[in-house]
Amino acid sequence: MMSVNVDGLFFASRAALPHLRAVRGCIVNIGSVGGVRGDWTQAAYNATKGAVANLTNAMALDHGREIRVNVVHPGVTTTRAEIRTALTEGTPLRDRFDDRVPMGRPGDPAEVAAVVAFLAGSGASYVNGAHIAVDGGLSASNGQTDLFR
């Protein structure tokens, strides 16, 4: 997991830097809300995505005069068939999920892609070192359940 999530990002970014400098490009890393806050039973994954978050910070500092480096932190997104199946509307897991996420649903890959496209575009020309959660508001919570609903 470290090889893919951290080493792959580091070495690909390092290889791309000369070109990105020449064209004033940018890097948009894909982190996870699990890299900012923990998930049950996901210690290795969370550690790698935490490294992605901090690597983004370091790269934004080191290369900010030449390129922009930002990170998007998706929450649960229906990218894999097993996630779509597990979170089918009306299932117990979906009901629990909907109670925790303020928007009451998992994310769609296109919603994450739209944020990546924004960060890669000229409209984000002064955005560097940003961490954007795309998680339906989940990370806005302090983790307590809603006792009054």
Stockholm file with secondary structure:
# STOCKHOLM 1.0

chainA/1-149         MMSVNVDGLFFASRAALPHLRAVRGCIVNIGSVGGVRGDWTQAAYNATKGAVANLTNAMALDHGREIRVNVVHPGVTTTRAEIRTALTEGTPLRDRFDDRVPMGRPGDPAEVAAVVAFLAGSGASYVNGAHIAVDGGLSASNGQTDLFR
#=GR chainA/1-149 SS CHIIIIIHHHHHHHHHHHHHHHHTCEEEEECCGGGTSCCTTCHHHHHHHHHHHHHHHHHHHHHTTTCEEEEEEECSBSCSHHHHHHTCTTSHHHHHHHHHSTTSSCBCHHHHHHHHHHHHSGGGTTCCSCEEEESTTGGGSCSCCCTTC
#=GC SS_cons         CHIIIIIHHHHHHHHHHHHHHHHTCEEEEECCGGGTSCCTTCHHHHHHHHHHHHHHHHHHHHHTTTCEEEEEEECSBSCSHHHHHHTCTTSHHHHHHHHHSTTSSCBCHHHHHHHHHHHHSGGGTTCCSCEEEESTTGGGSCSCCCTTC
//
